[in-house]
Every structure is written in C-alpha cells, then in structure tokens.
C-alpha cells in the first residue's frame, strides 16, 4: 500500500466498517443496530455496483492503468477489496448472530420454515395462497439452456430438488423473491402474548416449496439465498438527435444488462448448484464470489418491523423550530431583515417549505429558480413550486437527471413539472449539477428584491430528518446575483459555464474556480505559518480523495499550519514524517448521517468560513457545478464555529483516521462528548438566550 496516500476504495471500506461498528455497539438501541446492518449492506451493494465495476472496467483497457485515479493499480486494489470484504462479512455475521441473541431476550424471533407452530403453518399457507403465490415464478435450470436474466438488487432462492429414495438425481431451480410487491417481512401470530415472531419472505417460499413443485414428485428440497450485484454505470451515447432524457431512459435499460461484479451466497448452498450458478453466470476468479450467512439483501432490514419494546425517542433527538421564527413572522419577512442558518436535523425543515409556499401565494413574487438533485418521494418542495406556477409565477427547476440511482424518479418529476408550465433545465453535458441553490425575485415598492437559500444538502424534507446539513437563508444581494449567474449558465447548456461562474463575487463555484479559491486560502495559511504567525484551517467534508488538494494540505502541514479535519467517509491523506504539524483527522458516525461540508481558514484573524455542496474529490471540483457560500454574519459564523468545535471534541462517536485505517475510537476524557447530542443542547439553548 502507498505510503503517500490511502487508496480511495480501501478507505471507503474502512468507512463502511465504521457503520458496522455502530451495529456492534451494545450501547446503541437494538432497532438502530439492525438499521445500521441494513445501511452497511446497502452501502456495500452500491460500492460493488459503482466502484468495483469501475475498477474492473479499468482493467479492460489495453493501455497502462491510470494510477492517479486509484493511487494503486486496479488489480492490486481489487485483491485487497476482496480480502477486506470477506473479513467484514465475517464480522457482519457475528454481529447479526449476537443481535439475534439480544432479540430473543426481548422475545423477538426470526422464524424459519423448520420451526413454525401448527397455527403458524396454517397462517403461512393462507398468506402464501392469498398474497404471495401470484408473484412467484419458479424457473427450472438446464445445463444446455442459457441462464435466465437475473435482476440486480433482487434476492433469489437457489433450489435443489430430489427424491428421498433416489438422491443421485437432482433438479435445480431459482425463484426471485417478490419483496418489491409483498414486502420482506411477515408478522406471525404467536401463542405467547409478549412474543413477536417475524418470518422472511424467502422462508415463507421455502416452506411452500413442496406445494410449488408438487407436479414434479420431489419430496426433498434444499433452498438457499443468493444475489448478484451488477455494474450500475451506463454510458450516454453522443447521438445529437437524442435529448438527455431519452439518453437517460436508454441508459437505465442498459444498466440492467450490466456485468456481475459480486456473487454472494449462503455458504451452506448445495455444492453442485453453487458450481452450476458460478459456471452459468460466467464468474471467474477476478469476480467477487463471497460466501455468507443465511440472510442476504440485508438492506431491507433498514425497515425492520417495529416489534421491540417501546423505544421512546430521547428529547435530544426531536427536531425543533429555529428561534428566528418563534414570533410568528412570515419566513420571507425574517429573511429580508437578516440571515438565518438552519442546522438539520436539529432544526425542522419547515422554514424552507414555508418560504416556498409563501412565495407561491405572494402577489409580489415574480419568479423562483431552484436546483433539485434528490427529492423526497412525495416532495413538498415540488408541491410548493407547482402551486407557484399555477399562481402565475415563473418557475425554473434545474433537475439533475443523472443523479445516480435517482434517474428514474427525476425523469418522473420532469413529466410532472413540465405540464404545469414549469421550465425544467436538465444540466450541462458531462457535468452534473450538484449545487444546492434557490433564488426568489419579488417586486417591493417598484424595486426588485431577491432572497433564497444555499445548502450543503439536498432539498429533501425526508432526509433532512436524518442528515446533518446546514442551510443559509439570506437576502444578500451579492449572493443572490451570483446564484442568478449560475442559473444563467445552466440555461445555456451548449456553452462553457466556467467564464460565467468565474464572475461570481461571493459564491465559490466549481468547476475549476472552487479549486483555485481553496488553494489560495491554503497558500495564505502557509504564508502565515512560514512567517511564524498563527495559521489554522478546519475542513469538514464527506470525502477527501483529490490528489491535488491532498498535496496542498501536505505543503501546509510541512509549513506548520494547524490542520483539523472531520471526514465521514473516504480519506486518502496520510501523515508524513516531513510535517511540522500532523494533520488531525476524525470521522463521526452516529445516528445522524454527517453530510455537511464546512471550510474554516483563520486568515490572520479574519476567520473565513464557508458551507459547501462539494466534497474534496476530483469529480466535485472539476466535473460538477458546485457552490460554496461564505458565512459573513458574525453571530452565524460563531455559531457554525461552535458546532465544528463540538464535533472536534467528540470522544464517543469519533474515530481516528490514520494510515492504518483501524478505526480506533478517540480516547475519552473525564467528560464524555457525543457531538450530536451536544450540538442539540447547544442549539436548543440558543432559543432561551434570545
């Protein structure tokens, strides 16, 4: 492994291990530990669909590997990935076994086909007959016929059938689990009042196999789960006659044909059937073939039934209104007077929705422009925008059709918005629009005023309840002018946006110019350090993998700049012997997903502070439209600095990020600091300080 950098993908696996640590932590409530197992599984699925697929595609090129993209040649990384994933799978299985033991203490049991009571057997038969059977399609496998199409993300049962009196003749079949239609979990009746019995859909079907295959005369069945993960990337063709929406639709269909990147199976599967599947799926040693436990597609467990003893949400886990809106004033009127910084999920998301609803009804409002990347399934944002359009406002929505895994839903939003008279922008070729921006124009006393908001996270009221993000509501004229420039660039997709973005005065925009501005800030700190003066920077991002900025951080650390970092996920930097000041980096994984991006530069006492939509990754800085805004209000700047300082002092959920990627917890002092709890207390106290 490189001594200069941690490979991006190995670092990501270390992040997912931190998620698994939450499932291992016995201090975490049981239902949340199960949820973290689901998150771990879902994360790993996406990792294989995207990152591992990309590494395998890189190996297919005849030219030399572009090691700058990976920090190591892909074959070496893939070998390390397989080794690490198998180790993680073992830890996962041990954790799930331990959790089941604790579930049993609460009288919650996962029932299989082999341990049902007579009453439960009858209940399952009836449920299968009335609900499940119409969604079950058994497919017999034949040596001389091609393998049927297997769906990515679906769970399958591999079935070996025999007759008890003649075990040497086996037939094989597969059944796709119909969890999309009937759900994954079935609550069973129990003879004991306090007992809760849960059955998985694959066990329901396993129990009914003699019925499903009754016409074959087999009486001995073995059924074990397996799943495949496929390459989820798709290429957009360059046919100029085809618009972006049509290309996305075609790409989604082609995604289903992606090559397998992982095959996960129950390690107790019939050996002959396992060999048959591996052969018919054309899997080789370079593919990730991973034995596991009985249960797969664990992502469904993020929605495990609420069967545990009543869990009362602690007070510090309940969102509250921002104190700026306690007086009952309209959000619009507050924002026109002062900036407001919302910090989710501590603050409720209602001011954002209310501002858009007020604008929809306000006769003075003339236009609304907003970006959309990932929206809630029943988006209140969209409802407010439709209301505005129906009330005669000019509404423009930048809808990013290439938001990975949200392509289909965003295409559906396009079909909903356009008939309402809303102008839908679909972005710039080869550049995703990831900036989180909104600007509203209003006529007041024959003058145009502008106000809106800039965020680190998606405009999604559902994820705002679990994602840690910041959103600045403001009427700053310069910022609003800059946001207008961004939308002007987006309205001309055939033109290079960088000259327009370069004219932004306050907004730090990418591509290119955000990188330049960040480098300038770091250079200033380096100059101060070399002059023997205080030099400090604090960076909070989801991921750090851009080699150019990592090298610039190395220059700063060598000069003696104090660098503190909070990085949730990928972290590719490694402390070097040449550093005068070691880079201090932690990762916080807790009940809320740390999603905010914040930059702080001491700047000779001026203390420049930004919130941003961009991670320090090459894709964000060079291939996306991103935006970072300065926080200039002194009180808000101090509030944000206080929040970051609380996170830097976390000694409960913070892990140390170093070259070994061991995820050791920060050692605690006499006083425990769990930052997500302490931030809640800090922000709630501000209510009473006003």
C-alpha positions, 0 to 999 in steps of 0.5 A: 500500500502507498505510503503517500496516500490511502487508496480511495476504495480501501478507505471507503471500506474502512468507512463502511466498517465504521457503520458496522461498528455502530451495529456492534455497539451494545450501547446503541438501541437494538432497532438502530443496530439492525438499521445500521446492518441494513445501511452497511449492506446497502452501502456495500451493494452500491460500492460493488455496483459503482466502484468495483465495476469501475475498477474492473472496467479499468482493467479492460483497457489495453493501455497502462492503468491510470494510477492517479485515479486509484493511487494503486493499480486496479488489480492490486486494489481489487485483491485487497477489496476482496480480502477486506470484504470477506473479513467484514462479512465475517464480522457482519455475521457475528454481529447479526448472530449476537443481535439475534441473541439480544432479540430473543431476550426481548422475545423477538424471533426470526422464524424459519420454515423448520420451526413454525407452530401448527397455527403458524403453518396454517397462517403461512399457507393462507398468506402464501395462497392469498398474497404471495403465490401470484408473484412467484415464478419458479424457473427450472435450470438446464445445463444446455439452456442459457441462464435466465436474466437475473435482476440486480438488487433482487434476492433469489432462492437457489433450489435443489430438488430430489427424491428421498429414495433416489438422491443421485438425481437432482433438479435445480431451480431459482425463484426471485423473491417478490419483496418489491410487491409483498414486502420482506417481512411477515408478522406471525401470530404467536401463542405467547402474548409478549412474543413477536415472531417475524418470518422472511419472505424467502422462508415463507417460499421455502416452506411452500416449496413442496406445494410449488413443485408438487407436479414434479414428485420431489419430496426433498428440497434444499433452498438457499439465498443468493444475489448478484450485484451488477455494474450500475454505470451506463454510458450516454451515447453522443447521438445529437438527435437524442435529448438527455432524457431519452439518453437517460431512459436508454441508459437505465435499460442498459444498466440492467444488462450490466456485468456481475461484479459480486456473487454472494451466497449462503455458504451452506448452498448445495455444492453442485448448484453453487458450481452450476450458478458460478459456471452459468453466470460466467464468474471467474476468479477476478469476480467477487464470489463471497460466501455468507450467512443465511440472510442476504439483501440485508438492506431491507432490514433498514425497515425492520418491523417495529416489534421491540419494546417501546423505544421512546425517542430521547428529547435530544433527538426531536427536531425543533423550530429555529428561534428566528421564527418563534414570533410568528413572522412570515419566513420571507419577512425574517429573511429580508431583515437578516440571515438565518442558518438552519442546522438539520436535523436539529432544526425542522425543515419547515422554514424552507417549505414555508418560504416556498409556499409563501412565495407561491401565494405572494402577489409580489413574487415574480419568479423562483429558480431552484436546483433539485438533485434528490427529492423526497418521494412525495416532495413538498418542495415540488408541491410548493413550486407547482402551486407557484406556477399555477399562481402565475409565477415563473418557475425554473427547476434545474433537475439533475437527471443523472443523479445516480440511482435517482434517474428514474424518479427525476425523469418522473418529476420532469413529466410532472413539472413540465405540464404545469408550465414549469421550465425544467433545465436538465444540466450541462453535458458531462457535468452534473449539477450538484449545487444546492441553490434557490433564488426568489425575485419579488417586486417591493415598492417598484424595486426588485428584491431577491432572497433564497437559500444555499445548502450543503444538502439536498432539498429533501424534507425526508432526509433532512430528518436524518442528515446533518446539513446546514442551510443559509437563508439570506437576502444578500444581494451579492449572493443572490446575483451570483446564484442568478449567474449560475442559473444563467449558465445552466440555461445555456447548456451548449456553452462553457459555464466556467467564464460565467461562474468565474464572475461570481463575487461571493459564491465559490463555484466549481468547476475549476474556480472552487479549486483555485479559491481553496488553494489560495486560502491554503497558500495564505495559511502557509504564508502565515505559518512560514512567517511564524504567525498563527495559521489554522484551517478546519475542513469538514467534508464527506470525502477527501480523495483529490490528489491535488488538494491532498498535496496542498494540505501536505505543503501546509502541514510541512509549513506548520499550519494547524490542520483539523479535519472531520471526514465521514467517509473516504480519506486518502491523506496520510501523515508524513514524517516531513510535517511540522504539524500532523494533520488531525483527522476524525470521522463521526458516525452516529445516528445522524448521517454527517453530510455537511461540508464546512471550510474554516481558514483563520486568515490572520484573524479574519476567520473565513468560513464557508458551507459547501455542496462539494466534497474534496474529490476530483469529480466535485471540483472539476466535473460538477457545478458546485457552490460554496457560500461564505458565512459573513454574519458574525453571530452565524459564523460563531455559531457554525464555529461552535458546532465544528468545535463540538464535533472536534471534541467528540470522544464517543462517536469519533474515530481516528483516521490514520494510515492504518485505517483501524478505526480506533475510537478517540480516547475519552476524557473525564467528560464524555462528548457525543457531538450530536447530542451536544450540538442539540443542547447547544442549539436548543439553548440558543432559543432561551438566550434570545 
